Amino acid sequence: MSFFRYEGANVYYKIVGKGNTPLLFLHGNTASSKMFTQKVKFYAERFRVVLIDYPGHGKSEMLQEFPVDYWCYNARVAIKLCQTLKLNKVNLIGTSGGAIVALNMALLEPLLVGKIIADSFGGDSLNCEDVATLRDQREEAKGNILSILFWFLMHGLRWKKVVDADTKMIEQSSLSRKGYYCGDLSEITVPVLITGSLQDELIRDIEFRLRVFSNGLRNSKLVFYPTGSHPAMFSNSREFDKLALEFLENNH
């Protein structure tokens, strides 16, 4: 297993494939890079796929608590990994919270990023209703065997600590009004493909939110799938992969 150090913590990463173009996958909140297991083989045929577990997640060293600027913090972690590996023009696929991390990478280090695919996320902010809904969903999910199995596969026996730390972070982030992003989104110049499912059960008003969000970017394309659960990149897997390759391999 491979690790690098970030602010004193061991952070796990993995590289698969021998393509010349780097493609970094960024996982969502309460998940880990294991969520991309079924995707890696397909993309590794064309790209140098890079996987990372954020600090406190998966195989990375546990944190006592998650930073209130979680999505900017993890963008800085991912940037450090790319710099450590001497990668340039890195394409990014982020889903759910990972989409926000990807966009923050483009804000923090615009010359590092090639193209971004941002899948199944909530747009530009969290409101009090979102936080309350998420808290209720998490509590219910902690009693659901399928949710427990997913979290166990992501984190092992410490899954509950990860989920609780993430919920606490989101509550604190909402109260602090820091928001998701560490810059002006209109300054993102790289191409961004935004995807989502109109039947996403976790993100309220996803169509409205992502249309507004897409309109605030300089260079974006928005694609919705009429059916499918959260996240769309898995519930609409075949269609997503075809679209992703077209987007990433197009020279324009």
N, C-alpha and C positions, 0 to 999 in steps of 0.2 A: 504494500500500500504506500502511496505517496502523500506527503504532507508538506506544507510550508508554514512559516510562522507569521502570524499577524497579531500585533499588540500582545505578545506573550502567549498566544494560544496556538495549538496545532490545528491546522485547517486541512481537511482531506480534499484531494483532487485525483482525477483519473483522466488519462488520454487514451483514446481509441481511434484507430484508423490512421492512414498514411497520406491522406490528401494534403495538398499544399495550402488550402484555405482553412483557417481555424473557424470552428463553430462551437460557441460556448452555450451550453444549456443552463438555464437558471430556474431553479425549482420554486414552488410557491411556499407560502407560510405553512408551518407545521409539517412540511414534507422534507424530502431529501433528494439527492440525485438518483436514488433508486427508482423514483417514479418514472424515469426515462429509460429504464432497462429495455423495454420492448421497442424503443425508437432507435437506440444506439446503432444496432447492426445496419439498419437501413441507411442512416445518414453517414456512417463511417465508411461506406463504400465510395463516398464522394468528397468527404471533408475530414479534416483532422478534428475529431470531436473531443471537446474538453468538458468534463463534469466537475462540479464543485458541491460540497456540503457547506453551507454557511456555518460560521461558528455557532456552537450549541445545537447543531442538527446532525443527523446521520452518524457518520464516523468521525466527525470533527469533535474537538474538545468541548465539553459542556460549559456553558456560561451560567453564572448565578442568576442573572436576569438579562433580558434582551434590551439593547439600547433603544431609547425613545425615538431616535432617528433611524430606526431599523432598516428602511429601504435605502437610505443614503449610505448608511454604515456598510451594508452588504455590497453595495455598488463599489465602495472603496476597497473592500476585501477582494472582490472579483477583479478589479483593476490591478491590484497588487499581484494577483496570480498571473494575469496576462503579462505584466511587466517582468515578473520572475521567469516566465517561460519565453520571454522575448518575442511575444506575438504582436503582430500588427494587422490593422484592418480586420478585426475580429467580428464575424457575424454572430448575432445573438438571437437565441430563441428563449423567451421567458414566458412562463405561464402563471396566471393569477398574480400573486405577489412578486414572482420572478419577472413579470412584464414590467413592473414598476422599477425593479432593480436595474433592468436593462436600459430603460429610459434615463435613469439617473447616471448610468455609466456614460451615456452620450452627452449628458450635461457636464459631467466632471472632466471627462477626457475625450473630447469630440474627435480628435485625430486617431484615437485608438480603435474606434468602432467603424465597421463597414456598413452592415444593414441590420435592422432590428425587426423581429417578428414578436409582437406583443399580443398574447392570447388571453382572453377570458379574465379581464380585470375590471375594476370599478371606476375607471376614469381618473378624475383629478383630486378627489377628496373623500373623507369619511365624515358622515354626520352622526348625531347622537342616536338617531333611529337605526342606522347601519350597525353601530357598535352594540346596541341593545339586542338587535336581531342576531348578530354574530355570536354574542355571549350565550344566548338561548340555544342557538344551533349547536354550539360546541358542547354545552351541558347535556343536550339530548344525545349528541353523537357519542359521548363518552359511555353511554349505555347501549350503543348499537354495535353488535358483534362485527359487522363489516367495517365500520369506522375504526374500531379498535384494532382489527387485523391490519388495516392499511397503516395506521400509525405505528404498530409494532414492527411491521416490515420496514418502515422508514427509519426507526430509531431504537428498536429493541425494547428492553424493559423500562427504559427511561422515557417512554413515549408520553406519559401523562405530564411529566415535568416540562416537556417541550410545549405541549398544547397549552398548559396553564401559563407558562412564561410568555407565550405568544399572545394569549388573550389579555393578560395584564399589560403587555407592551402596547397593544392596540388601544386599550382604554386610556392609558397614559398619553399616548400620542394624540388621541382625539382631544383630551383635556388641554394639552399643551398648545394645540393648534399649529403644530409644526408642519402638518401635511405630509404628503407622500414625496414631494420632489424638492431637490436642492438647487433649483434654478428656474429660469423662465423657459417654459416648454417651447415657446416660439423660437428659441435659439437653436433647437435641434435641427440640423440640416441634413442628416443622413436619411435615406429612405426608411420608412416605417410601415410595415404591414400589420394592421390590427384585425384580429379575428375574435369571434365569439358566437355562442349559441343563443338564439332567441328564447330558448327554453331553459337557460341557465337557472338552476334552482338556488344558487347562492348569491347571485348579484341581482338586486332589485333594479328594474328599469334599465337593463343593460343596453338596450338599443339606443335609448335617449342619451345615456351617459357617454357611450363610446362615439356616437355621432358628434356630440358637442366637443368631446376630446379631440377627435380626428380633425375637426375644423380649426382647432387651435394650433395644429402643426403645419409646418411649411411643405412637407413632402410625405404625404401619407395616403395609404389605400385602406379601405375598410370593407371587410367581408363578413357577413353573418350567415350562419347555417340555420335553417328553419327548425331543426330538431336537434336533440342531443343534450346531455347533461354537462356539468362542470368537471373539467375544462374541455373546451371544444376540440383541442388538439388530440384528445383521446376518444371522445365520443363521436367525432367525425374524422377518424384517423386517416382513412384512405384519401379523402378529399383534401384534408389539411396537408398531408405530405406532398401531394401533387402540386398544390398551390405554393407550398413553401419552397420546393425545388425550383419552380418557375421564377419565383421572386428572387431567390438567392443567386441563381445562375444567370439571370438576365443582366447584361452588362450596362444597361441604362439606369 
